[in-house]
Amino acid sequence: MRHRLRLMMHGAGDRGPLSPLWLVAIVFLFNIGCSHKSDHLTAGDQAMQHSQWDEAENEYQQAEKLDPSDVRPHLALVRVYLSKHESQQAKSEAMRVVELEPKNPEGHAALADVYSASSQLGAAEAQSRAAVALDTANAAYRMSLGMILQSEQKLAAAEAEYRTAAGLEPRNAHAHLALAALLNAEPNRQNEAEAEYAEVRALDPSLVPATAAGTATALASANTPVASTAPIAQEPALRPTDRRFLLTHDSPVYESMNDSARVVAQVHRRKYVHVIGLGGQWLRIQLRNGTIGFIPATAAE
């Protein structure tokens, strides 16, 4: 589209100054191109919501062809290829974003997701730190960096990022929940975890069952790690699978198939999770940082 407009303007310029009619025609064609690109992006987003990866890929590619310099189709294609487990294509699209806009933190964050999905945690950390450096006040980037650091067992650094995220957005219940889960897994820090769980309950009670924080408090007084004694529900047999599901709403990730079990993580609406087991009303999932847990089947499709 841009190439066609340049040719039109060049041809008109050879015949003298552009007339008002030429200007109207150029603006009209430009708006048509922008409209079509927006239509493809919208159609791609809708396909993603219904896990129609191939259709989404086609729509985003059409948008990319209309304007190769627009990073939005490239970022969207990263999500598509990660959902399809096509890591090399996802990496190519993320790197294209970084090439087009080196100072765009979204490109570095996307590349961090690609590296994290393939367990290249060192490279993921480097790209995640680049995103944070470009947008230091972005709590989501801080949270992502914290998850990567936690996967690398750099727990003090992960804790610092979670606390920074909570400081940037004090009413972000997910930041407090991530911090609570990290503290709850460490010896003799259950009182600190309980304080964070209390904050989560105050902000969004649906994220933490009342028994999760209560168990933490009771066991903290005995200096007993919660993970070793948390009640485990009788679990139905699991049917192994290897699929990507779209989350329809936010949900805690439980240690077992029981909504009174310990919360080990949190997943978010419109994100995709790796489902490794089907068990009645529950899905067994594996997060990018290696954490394995359960979410209600109603939370994803």
HELIX and SHEET records of a PDB file:
HELIX    1   1 ARG A    2  ASP A   14  1                                  13    
HELIX    2   2 PRO A   20  GLN A   49  1                                  30    
HELIX    3   3 TRP A   53  LEU A   66  1                                  14    
HELIX    4   4 VAL A   71  SER A   83  1                                  13    
HELIX    5   5 SER A   87  LEU A  100  1                                  14    
HELIX    6   6 PRO A  105  ALA A  117  1                                  13    
HELIX    7   7 LEU A  121  LEU A  134  1                                  14    
HELIX    8   8 ALA A  139  SER A  151  1                                  13    
HELIX    9   9 LEU A  155  LEU A  168  1                                  14    
HELIX   10  10 ALA A  173  ASN A  184  1                                  12    
HELIX   11  11 GLN A  190  LEU A  203  1                                  14    
HELIX   12  12 PRO A  205  LEU A  207  5                                   3    
HELIX   13  13 ALA A  210  ALA A  220  1                                  11    
HELIX   14  14 VAL A  226  THR A  229  1                                   4    
HELIX   15  15 ALA A  297  ALA A  299  5                                   3    
SHEET    1   A 4 ARG A 239  LEU A 246  0                                        
SHEET    2   A 4 TYR A 272  GLY A 279 -1                                        
SHEET    3   A 4 TRP A 282  GLN A 286 -1                                        
SHEET    4   A 4 ILE A 292  PRO A 296 -1                                        
SHEET    1   B 2 SER A 251  TYR A 254  0                                        
SHEET    2   B 2 VAL A 263  VAL A 267 -1                                        
END                                                                             
